[in-house]
Amino acid sequence: MPDLFWWQWALGALCAANVGMAKTGVPGMGVMVVPLMVLTVDDARLSAGWLLPVLCLADLVAIWYWRRHAAAGRLFSLAPSVAVGIVLGAITLNQLPEWWMRKLVGVMLAVHLWRRFQKSEVKAHPIAYGLGAGFTTTVANAAGPVMNLYLLSQKLPKEEFVATGAWFFFFVNLSKLPIYWWNNLISRQSLIFDAIMIPAILAGAVLGRWVLYRISPQVFENSVLVLTAIATLLLFK
């Protein structure tokens, strides 16, 4: 059993619930998950390994919830560049301090946001988004904002947006498991912690689906943009 204080368990449960909610209904709700998991585990590098199985389970729940809505064709053009981004992230994982990795992720997101808010129509660049998503998900489990901006640029209905993102992250997160295991970021203690978090993941997933049914497409898009901007700012702290 992981030796955590009660408040660390509470933070972990909050993170798990936010992940569940973000995966099934409100992309961007996981904006605080990465920094809160650092506080939970008290180790910036290990927190990524403790969080990854939580993300995988939440992806599975989201896939089941929205199994009839995925626009898988939107992801095919991303696959090669995502693979390259994952390889670059795996190489970087043990080469750069965690502080520098967070700043790199922050810069990538800032560039994507700047393009998104240009007056001219922003066209998606699959290679740039794929590289960014692959790299950021490997070094910091922080590809959510990058993919959110890419999927927004595709102008998908909110149900397709959530379903397509779930499929993408499910396969990407599965591919990261051996990398994290090889780097000793996943352990028996972390897996016990993840198993205990299952009820919180499911509760968040149910709440996320309930919210998605009740918000308008405009509110959905605006919330994604605002939460992505917040995530970018947090990475520079």
N, C-alpha and C positions, 0 to 999 in steps of 0.2 A: 504494500500500500504506500503511495507517495506520502512523504512527510511534509504536509502543507498545513498552514494555519487555516482557521475557519474562513477568514476573509479571502484567502487565496482560492479556496473551494468555491466561494460565492462568486468571485470574479470569473473563475473558470466556467461556472454554470451560465453566467451572463454572456460570456463569449460564445458558448455553444448555442444558446438561444438566439443570439444575434445572427450567428452563421445560418441556423435553420431558417430564420425569417428572411435573410438576404437571399438565400438560394431559391425559395419558393414564391416570393412575392415582392420584396422591396430591395432590389439590388442597390448596394451602397450602405445598407444597414450594418454591414460588417466593418464600417469605417474605423471603429474603435477596437476591433478584435485584435489586430496585431500588437498595438501598444499595451492593451490590457493583458494579453497572454504573456508578454514580457514580464509584467508585474506578477502574474500568477506563478510563473516558473522561476522568476528571478534570474533569468539567463536569456539574453536576446537570441543567441544562436539555437539553444535547445528548444525555445518556445515554438520555433517553426516545426520541429519534429513532433512535438506534443499536439500541435494544431492540425497537422495534415490528415490523420485518420478521421477527425471530426469533420473536416471538409469533405472527405470522400463519402462518408455516410450521408451527410446533408445533400450532396450531389445525387446520390441514389434516390433519396426521398423525393427530390425535385423532379428527377427524371420520371419517376412513377406518377407523381401528381400531374405533370404536364406532358405525358407520353404522346398525346395526339397533336401537339402543337409545334414540335421542333422543326426548324428550317435548316436541316443539316447541310444542305447545299451551300449555305453561306460560310461554312467552316472549311470546305475543301481547299479553297485558295490560301487559307491561313496555315495549313498543316506543315508545309516545308519550312516556312520561316519560324514557326513555333518550335519545331524540332531543333533548328539552329540556335534559337534563343535559349532553349533548355540546356543544350550542350555548353553554351557560353556561360550560363548561370552556374552549371555544375563545376566548371573550371574555376569560376570566380569565387565559389562558395568558401573555399579555404584559403584564398589568396588575399582578399581585401577585408579590412575591419568592418564590422557590422555597421558602424556609423557611416562609412563611405558608401556601402551598398544601399542604405536607406536614401542617401542624397542622390545617388544615381537614379533610383526609382522615382524620386520626387521630381528630378529634372525631366525625365521622360513624360511623366504625367503633366507637368506644366506646359510642355511643348504641345501635347495633344489637346489640352484645354485651350491654349491660345489659338490653335487652328480651329477648334470647335466654335469659338466666339468671334471669328473673323466675319466681316460683313458679307463677303462672298460665300457662295455655297461650298461647303466643305465636302470634298470627296474622300472616301475611305481609301487608304493605302494599305492593302493587306500585308505587304512585306513588313512595313514599319510597325503596324499593329501586332503582327505575329511575332516579330523579334522582341518587341517590348513585352508582350504577354508572356512569352516563353522565358525570358530572362527574369522578369520581376516575380513570376510565380515560383521560380526555383530558388532565388536568393532570399525571398522574404514573404512568400505566400501573399503577394500584393498585386496580383494581376487583375483583380476584380475591376478597379477603376479603368484600366486600359481597355479591357474587353467591353465594359459598359459604354465607353465612348465609341468603340468600333460598332457595336450593335445599334447604338443610337443613330450612327451615320447610315445604317442600312434601312432605317425607317420601318422597323418591324412593329407589328401590333404588340401590346405589352405581354400577352400570353406567349407569343413566339419568341419575344425577347428573352423571357425568363427560361423557357424550355431550351432554346438554343444555347444559352449560356451554361445551363446545367450539363448538357451533353459535352460541351467543350471542356469544362473544368473537371468532369468526371474522368475523362481519358488523360488529361494533362496531369491531374493529381495522382492517378494511378502510376503514370510514368515516373513520377518523382519519388515514389516509395523506395525503390532500390537505391536511388542516389542518397536519400536521407539515411537509409539503413547503413549504407557503406560509410557514411560520415558520422556514424554513431549518434545520430540525432533522434532515433527511435529506440526505445528500451522497454523492458518489461514494465517498469513503473509508468512510463508514458502511456502504454497500451491499457493498463488498468485504469488510469485517469480517464482515457478516452471512453472506455466502456461505461464508467460511472456517469459520463456526460450524456449518454444516449437519451434519457428522458427529456433533458433540456433541449436537445437538438430537435426532437419530435414536437415538443410544445412550441418552439419557435417556428417550425415549419408549418404547423397548423395555423398559427397566427398570421404568418406571412401570406398564405393563400387566402385567408379571410380578408386581409387588407387589399390584396390585388383586385379582388372582385369588386371592391367598393370605391376605388379611386379612379378618376378620369385619366385618359391617356396623357393630357397636358400636365396634370399634377404628377403623374408617374415620371414623365421625362424631366420635369423641373427638379424633382426630388433626386433623381439619378445624378444630374449635373451638380447640384448643390453638395451632395454627399461626396461626390468625386473631388470637388474643389477642397472640401474639408480634409479629405484623406491626403491630398497633395500637401497642404499646409502642415499637417501633423508629421509628415516625413522629414520636414526640414527642421524640426525641433531637436 
